Structures are given as structure tokens and as C-alpha cells.
Amino acid sequence: MPSSGKQRITVLYVVTGLATGGAELMLLKLLTVIKERGIDPVVVSLMDEGTVGRKLAAIDVPVLTLNIRAKAFPLAALLDLRRMIRTVAPDLIQGWMYHGNIAATVGQWLSVGKRPVLWSVHHSLDDIGKEKRLTRLLIGLGARLSSSTAAVHYCSATSALQHEGIGFCKARSTVIPNGFDCLAFSPDPSLRLKIRRELAIGEDVLVVGHVARYHPIKDHGNFLAAAARLNREGVRACFVLSGAGVSWDNDELRALIGQHALQDRVFLLGERGDVPALMNAFDIYVSSSWSEAFPIAVGEAMACGTPCIATDVGDSA
């Protein structure tokens, strides 16, 4: 903690976007407590404020938006970013995720300052061929620009090795694993009972859980295929899925469930604000992703004492 007479530091976080996701929620958790350490954060989202941006604003963290929707950074948005950097006059610029990292560096160049720029990588390269073309281009550009940063922070040791292997500057690498609030996430039988009563699930039923936004990288199809195998073996189980886009309104997801004849075994809860309760209600938590760096949901499940099964990607093992 800084002494009362010590000058506070302003850090400008340039983040790809603020929709609900692991990297975005980790930023929220970090900024919730960072003011106590003598740091005043300001967040710039390349897109809109999203669900996480509204939560940041609620804890008095300023959120600025560039509302970029095109596949390339428009010149006008970069000029807006330059203006924001000059107005905020931060002591440090922190990029957050690939797009945010590159934008942080370009914005610093345009503002003609000498502030240090740090990058934060929340992704692993388990199968770079599955990434979108723009993401692959940004990863390649990141390899070329990484030596110009003060540091490149990875949340995963595997991710650091993978990125160094394609040219990211090893001398700038630092690994800081994701952290977890073990007061919010801890074993709680009352929360387990609450969720099971809400969903009318008996104690004799094995509850297999999955918490992730609906996105190809999370591979809900993989999870449902495994669920179907368990169902065919006659195990008395149900499958509870939660996350943005994980609802019966999702035609693609509903079709997958129908394909495996799991309609009577699956609960789709959408995005929930009571993840600690869900993690306590599960008998097993599953991460089915084909790529992860350091999956936050796995750590949260473990903090609640829930056994986990995960694909062997990133630092999951």
C-alpha cells in the first residue's frame, strides 16, 4: 500500500471489448481492488461498454468507448484514441488482449509520448489455424512489435512458450497466473441446495456443469457429445450449461442438443450472476474448449471443491 503522501498512478487500459468473457471479467476483478494500491484506472474499449463496462462504471472506473465495428481499425477511431491518451495523460498504458495490445502501441505512437506500454495476453495457440484471419494477422503483428513493449504479460506459462515460439520477444515475457476470490468461491452446501431446488434436481442425480459463453472455442458440441455417451451408458445425470448465448433461443445449440437426444437432460440457463452457487451445485465441472490459456471457470470450480474434467489445453492440466 502506498503511503498517504505518495502520488497516485494513472493507468490507461486499452481493451478489445467488454462483453462477458474470462479476460474481461479478470480485468473487472483486478480493477475492483486496484485503487487500494494507489492506482487510478481508466478503461478504453475498442468496441462498446458491454456488460463488463457497465459493471466497471458502477465501481467508478471511467470507461471510454471507440465503438469500432469494422474488421480494421478506422483512422477516425485511432485519432479518437490518441485524443483520449492525451486527455487522460496516463503514467502507463496497458493493452488487454490482442486487439487492445496493438491499439495501445499504435495509440502511444500517435500521441507522441514516452509512456511505457505493457501487453496482456489471455489466449493460447493450441490451434492457430482455427483462429479468424484478422486474429492470425494481429498475432503475427504482435510478434514483430512485442520487443517495443516494456513487458508482455501472459496469464499462462503454456501461452508464453507458445507465443515465444512464433517470435514474441522472450526478454519481455512475464507470467502472472489468474487469481481467484476464495471468499466468493468456496464450498457452500446451502448454495448447492438452492440451485438444485431451483432446477428441481434430486440429490440422486449427477449434475455435470459447463460455464462458458457460446463461442466455437468453447466447443459446446464436444461437451454435448460426451454428455450423450454418458447418457447412453445409463448414468443418472443431467447437464447444466450457463453463459452468454447459452439459452433455448440459440437455434444452433438447440439443434445440437436434439441431435444427441438430450432435451430432457439439459438445462440452459443463459448468463448468470450467481456462478459461485452454480459451481457448488455441480458434482463435476467440465471445460470442453479446444483452446484455453488459463481457464478461470476451472479455478473457480476447484475453489468450490468441485472436481474438474478439462481438455488438455493451455495450463488446464
LINJOUR-V79493 format. One record per run of one state. SS is the DSSP state (@ for helix, = for strand, . for the rest). FROM is the first residue (numbers start at 1). LEN is the number of residues. If there is no record, write none. Layout:
SS/FROM/LEN
SS/FROM/LEN
//
This chain:
./1/8
=/9/7
./16/6
@/22/16
./38/1
=/39/7
./46/4
@/50/9
./59/3
=/62/4
./66/9
@/75/14
./89/3
=/92/5
./97/1
@/98/14
./112/4
=/116/6
./122/6
@/128/3
./131/2
@/133/16
./149/2
=/151/4
./155/2
@/157/9
./166/4
@/170/3
=/173/3
./176/13
@/189/11
./200/6
=/206/6
./212/4
@/216/3
./219/1
@/220/13
./233/4
=/237/6
./243/8
@/251/9
./260/6
=/266/3
./269/6
@/275/7
./282/2
=/284/4
./288/8
@/296/8
./304/3
=/307/4
./311/7
//
